[in-house]
Amino acid sequence: MMKVGDVMIKKVITVPYDATYSEAARILYKSGISGAPVIDSEKNLVGIISEKDLFKVLFPFYDSFYKHPENYTDFENRENKVDEIKDKKISNFISVKVISVKVDDPIMKAGGLMLAHSYHRLPVIEQGKLKGIVTREEVFEAVLKKHLKLRRFF
């Protein structure tokens, strides 16, 4: 049975907890990833930030929309919202409810958790410390290679 430690990415790109919207977006964009663990100054995992989290901030919360719907039908204004929030700290909108896995967990457990919660990645934690990250792509590819003998050719 394959374990998370067999497929996890060990060199993890992280985003500092005190980063701004702009800084977090740059880290994700330049790294070519859609999300990353957020760590504090002690390197403890405090949340996850994803493109989805960054994108959701550009749209209103339900209360705001229902009180002033006219403010949200101007799509140019919605697009320009980035200028308003680019210097806001990501601590305002990261996902703090983090589901994680351990190095010795089966990869199918990680895959099942990602599917059940619509997550694309899970941090790998051992003794409270971030050891890696596992994504749906790694799980899916490992299963295909092992059971279907598929290989990517680049």
SULUR-V760357 format. One line per field, one symbol per residue. phi: phi as a letter, one per 20 degrees, with the letter a starting at -180 (. if undefined). A space follows every 10 residues. Layout:
phi->???
This chain:
phi->.fdgffcfee eeeccfgefe gfffffffff emcdabfdce femefcrccc gffffgffdf fggffffbff fdeeffffff ggffdgdfff gfbfeeedec cdgeffffff ffffffdled bcfddclmdf drbcdgffff ffffffedle cedc
